[in-house]
């Protein structure tokens, strides 16, 4: 009897084991195949892509645009397991390995690269898109681009600052007596900017110091430098210190959902505006009670803004070291942008003008980049973008509030803030729409028709449409 019970128990155990083995085999057969291990990403490729991302941030590209370019370059090198996160202050990269994900980063700066370095950077990106050279070789070329000295010598950079200031003044306020003030203040700000590049203490205090010196000279000698209207000298004199690119790119990034990048840019731009306003306040306070000067109403005429745009083009090309043989292309984009801005301002007001200017500048830069000896899109676009002076109205408003505190003028603070926000948003909206028009490809006719039909009734696309 004991033997029979042991035999029955053994048989039951055997059946259970056999059933468990059969179940395990069925589950294994139904399970998806194991995920292949991602190939390792070479360290020199990661370093190259991170450094290109940092350089693109220095070229005033938005975070989304930088990430798009980096993703494209990584696929060109045959890797699809690299993920980027771009911020105005750092570029983060994440890769998948056998041991799990790894994260690396490289910090950036807020300084804008010279135009010749930006042109070299985009030529390198085009070369990678076309030939995919070894990452080590591409890194050496990137080193040569970023370590090269500016194409313009210091004296030409200073002259460019003066010419740029005069050009902006002739476009915004073509007063005959103000030309002397534009030259003097452009020379002063240009000298301070070059000192800031060599002395860190001056660099940290540059917005406050430059604004204070400009205020002292403009309001201390209103008759000699400004024809009795010193407030009109402020914008052209400090235009190169305005955070227009930061504010506009930040607004674009907020609209695109890049909250961290957009918020940090906007906060930085607003902080820079208030530093400039504080400098104006300090300069005006040092003068004490302001005396009235005879106001000159002599204007240069209708041709002054056109000559101003010409001076802006040459001033930017000298100050920002534009590539050789690119001035003509820059002037073409500048005049097209100015015409659109003038048309919009004439039809509906300044906000429409800045919107149309931003909208036209991007497609114009895209159109010329395919021409022989034409500069890359970003090189042609940046001078036109800076000509719109996106932070100009903002600084004007902040300076009016500062002058209001000193009893010089009476401006509504709420009106100033609303005007500043609307000005930045009009530029950002124009640039976004212009970028969308430039990058959108026409859809096939069948795709357009199919998208209009109800679900379930789409016709099969015609491959020849």
Secondary structure by P-SEA (a helix, b strand, c coil): caaaaaaaaaaaaaaaaaaaaaaaaaaaaaccccccccccccaaaaaaaaaaaaaaaaacccaaaaaaaaaaaaaaaccccbbbbbcccbbbbbbbccccbbbbbbbbbcccccaaaaaaaaaaaaaaacccccaaaaaaaaaaaaaccccccaaaaaaaaaaaaaaaaaaccccccaaaaaaaaaaaaaaaaaaaaccaaaaaaaaaaaaaaaaaaaaaccccccccccccccccccccccaaaaaaaaaaaaaacaaaaaaaaaaaaaaaaaaaaaaaaaaaaaacbbbbccccccccccaaaaaaaaaaaaaaaaaaccccccaaaaaaaaaaaaaaaaaaaacccaaaaaaaaaaaaaaaaaaacccccccccccccaaaaaaaccaaaaaaaaaaaaaaaaccbbbbaaaaaaaaaaaaaaaaaaaaaaaaaaacccccaaaaaaaaccccccccccccc
